[in-house]
Amino acid sequence: MTVAWTWEALGRYLGGIAACLALAFFGFVAGDRVPLLGMFDLGIHELGHLLAMPLPRLLTVLAGSALQVAVPLGLTAYFWARRDPVAAAVTLAWAGTSAKDVSVYVADAPYQALPLLYPNATHDWAWLLGPQGFDAMAAAGTIARVIAVAGGLAVAAAVGVLTSRLIDAQRVAAQAAELERWFGPAPERPPRPVRRARTHHPTPGA
């Protein structure tokens, strides 16, 4: 039982680490959107605008980038609450790459060189940092760097959590194997007896 659990845990944790590193490679090394996942991010971004339509224009424009990062963070919280560290770490790394994607959009605000989804579309961050928004275009580079660093830290935290959990799992497995070597396999608990349900027998003549 111990050996089977160890190999299963090893494969799952290593797979999670590989997924986090792959996300980090596309987002932070290749400087590109993650294949397929990047299109999903774009869909969430546009959904954020759509859901915020009844709100003031400032919030509607900001909602796209906000929801793009909030969705994977929400999934991270969900999986962590369910005690699934591998899924939580992968979704946290996803949030990190999504934040990196947002940082590229922010950095482009002064130049508006990125191709948008459709012609004549509003560049969210050019609007947000322009005079009609926060009037802080000069801070675009700083804001972009802060968001990118936060995304990188999220990916690093995801890999760190999985690596730490993997080391702990291997340490526990090694201790169990050592105890088994000295004292033999732990006796299996006998199955608990199944209680038979009581049945009501009517009294004769009742």
KAHU-V623978 format. One line per field, one symbol per residue. phi: phi as a letter, one per 40 degrees, with the letter a starting at -180 (. if undefined). A space follows every 50 residues. Layout:
phi->???
This chain:
phi->.ccccccccdcccccccccccccccccbbcgbccdgccccdcccdccdcc ccdccdddcccccccccdccccccccccccccfbccccccccccdccccc ccccccccdcbfcccccadgcccdccccccccbcfbcccdcccccccccc ccccccccccccccccccccccccccccccccbgccccccccccccccbc bccdgc
